[in-house]
Amino acid sequence: MFLDDDIPSSYSENNIGQQLKEIILTYKPKKVVEFGVLNGYSTIHMAQALKEIGEGHVYAYDLWEKYPYRHSTKEKVLENLKKYKVENYVSLEDGDIFEWIEKKENFDLIHVDISNDGEKIQKIYNSLRANKNSKNSIILFEGGTKERDQIEWMVKYNKEKIYPLLESGQVPYKIISEKFPGLSMVII
């Protein structure tokens, strides 16, 4: 069974999971942290890459049922992890990224998909960059393109756009995928 057809995700339509997998295979991070799991699509792609490498672990955090919008359950994600035989490479955790950042944990790569907007990305970038334990680490985040900044909820709720952070140099990220919803990366 092909993962992109099996697990609902905004990433699946344009196969952004494969790009996540390629990034993991290229950089070989040992500690991967993810915020915003939903059904586990990106988690599974990253775990598959770690399994192929033969080492590393994904610590996948979500608010689960506490998130008031579109969410999944730990149980459903665990079923998906088992289905793709990567459950030994993933720990499912409860948590908010901003509380986690305060703990100043180290990481090699972090993937952020939490209803991203410019304010959140700026805060995450500044906080992680200031964290001495996270130097030479990768931040991947959903969005960062002009098209993604026009998504309905961003416009409706007048959320700060992400792309101007790149234009101004405030967050010097690189767009990895222009395809909706976009995937961007910055190394700190």
C-alpha positions in Angstrom: 0.0 0.0 0.0 1.3 3.4 -1.0 1.4 5.8 2.0 0.4 8.9 0.1 -3.0 7.3 -0.8 -3.5 5.8 2.7 -3.1 8.5 5.3 -4.8 11.8 4.9 -2.5 14.8 5.0 -2.1 18.2 3.2 1.4 16.9 2.3 0.2 13.8 0.5 -1.2 15.4 -2.7 2.2 16.6 -3.7 4.3 13.8 -2.1 6.0 16.1 0.4 6.5 13.0 2.6 9.1 11.8 0.1 10.9 15.1 0.5 10.9 14.7 4.2 12.3 11.2 3.9 15.1 12.4 1.5 16.0 15.2 4.0 16.3 12.6 6.8 18.4 10.3 4.5 20.7 13.2 3.6 21.3 14.7 7.0 20.9 11.5 9.1 19.6 13.1 12.3 19.6 11.0 15.4 17.0 13.0 17.3 14.0 14.1 15.3 11.3 16.1 17.0 8.0 16.7 15.4 5.1 19.0 16.4 1.8 18.5 14.7 1.3 14.9 14.0 -2.3 14.7 12.8 -2.6 11.1 11.3 1.1 10.4 11.3 1.9 10.9 7.6 5.1 13.0 8.0 6.0 11.0 11.2 5.9 7.7 9.2 7.9 9.1 6.3 10.7 10.3 8.7 10.6 7.1 10.7 10.9 5.0 7.5 14.1 7.0 6.6 15.5 6.4 10.1 14.7 2.7 9.8 16.5 2.6 6.4 19.5 4.4 8.1 19.3 1.9 11.0 19.3 4.5 13.8 17.6 7.5 15.2 14.2 8.3 16.8 11.2 10.5 16.2 9.6 12.2 19.2 6.2 13.1 17.8 4.3 15.7 19.9 0.7 16.8 19.4 -2.1 18.3 21.4 -4.2 15.5 20.2 -7.9 15.9 21.3 -7.0 19.1 23.1 -6.5 20.9 19.8 -9.8 22.5 18.9 -9.5 22.1 15.1 -8.6 19.2 12.9 -6.9 16.5 15.0 -6.4 12.7 15.3 -5.8 10.4 18.3 -2.7 8.8 19.6 -4.4 5.4 19.1 -5.1 6.0 15.4 -1.5 7.2 14.9 -0.1 4.2 16.7 -2.2 1.9 14.4 -0.7 3.7 11.4 2.9 3.4 12.8 2.3 -0.4 13.3 0.8 -0.8 9.9 4.0 0.6 8.4 6.3 -1.2 10.9 8.0 1.9 12.2 6.6 2.0 15.8 10.0 1.2 17.3 11.4 4.5 15.7 8.7 6.8 17.2 7.5 7.9 20.6 4.1 9.7 20.6 4.0 12.5 23.2 1.6 15.1 24.5 2.9 18.6 24.3 3.0 22.2 23.0 6.0 23.4 21.1 6.4 26.6 23.1 6.5 24.7 26.4 9.0 22.2 24.9 11.2 25.0 23.7 11.4 26.3 27.3 13.0 23.0 28.4 15.9 23.7 26.0 16.2 20.1 24.8 18.7 19.3 22.1 17.6 18.0 18.7 19.1 17.4 15.3 16.0 18.1 13.3 12.6 19.5 14.2 9.5 19.4 11.9 6.8 22.0 12.8 3.3 21.7 11.4 1.1 23.4 13.9 -1.2 25.8 11.9 2.0 27.8 11.2 1.8 31.5 10.7 4.5 34.2 10.6 4.3 35.0 14.3 4.7 31.4 15.3 7.6 30.7 12.9 9.5 33.9 14.0 9.1 32.9 17.7 10.2 29.3 17.1 13.2 30.3 15.0 14.3 33.0 17.5 13.8 30.7 20.5 15.6 27.7 19.0 18.4 29.8 17.6 19.0 31.2 21.1 19.1 27.7 22.6 22.8 26.7 22.9 21.9 23.0 22.7 20.4 23.2 19.2 23.3 24.7 17.1 23.7 23.2 13.6 20.2 21.8 13.8 17.5 21.8 11.1 14.1 23.4 11.4 11.6 22.1 8.8 8.2 23.7 8.7 5.0 23.5 6.8 4.4 26.6 4.7 6.7 29.4 3.8 5.4 30.0 0.3 3.3 32.9 -1.0 0.5 30.5 -1.9 0.4 29.0 1.6 0.1 32.5 3.1 -3.2 32.8 1.2 -4.8 29.8 2.8 -8.4 30.5 3.9 -7.9 30.4 7.6 -4.8 32.7 7.5 -6.8 35.3 5.5 -10.0 34.9 7.6 -8.2 35.4 10.9 -5.7 37.9 9.6 -2.7 35.8 10.6 0.8 37.1 10.0 2.2 35.8 6.7 5.3 33.7 6.7 6.9 34.6 3.4 7.7 38.2 4.4 10.1 36.7 7.1 12.2 35.3 4.2 12.0 38.5 2.2 13.1 40.6 5.1 15.8 38.1 6.2 14.3 37.8 9.7 14.1 34.0 9.2 16.6 33.0 6.5 14.8 29.9 5.4 15.0 28.0 2.1 11.8 26.7 0.4 12.2 23.0 -0.2 8.9 22.5 -1.9 6.8 25.2 -3.6 4.0 22.7 -4.0 1.1 23.3 -1.7 1.2 23.5 1.3 5.0 24.1 1.0 7.9 22.8 3.0 10.7 25.1 4.2 14.0 24.6 6.0 16.4 26.7 8.0 19.6 25.5 9.7 20.4 27.1 13.0 
